[in-house]
Amino acid sequence: MRLATKIPPEALQVLREGKLIDAIKITREKTGLGLKESKDLVDQYLQDHPQEQARIQEQLAQRSRGGIKLFVLIFFILAILIWFATK
């Protein structure tokens, strides 16, 4: 039996949304495995399904870029407010 068949469907769903930690938590809750075993199970699934791993990495990268964009936007808004306040 392959390890991937033991991952609960709920965990696979959140994993496909790029939520690796949530997938491990759900796997742990649904299977009764320990943290390390649940992580190993999810990691093994990703090794067996490289297309899923690539998709998750892309989603994480997009989230990271989104955070940077938000930071830059807030920085510029604050700079404009300070500029107007000093005039």
Phi, psi and omega in degrees: 000136180279148179299325184298333182289344181272348181286126180298147180303325179297321179292321177297322180297310181290331176296320179290342175272001179087015183257078185298313182296318177297323178296320178294317179299314181295318178300318179297314181295316187282329184262340184080006178286163174284174182299312182297317181295321179294317178297316179299321180296314179293318178299319179296320177300315181294324177294324180283342182231075184299332178294325177293317180297319179296320179296317180296317179298322178294319179295319178295321178295320178296319178297320180297316179296324179297321178294321179293318179298319179296317179299315180296318179299313179297319179301314180293322177297316178296320179297318179294317179297318178294319179299315179292325181291331182272353179278000000 
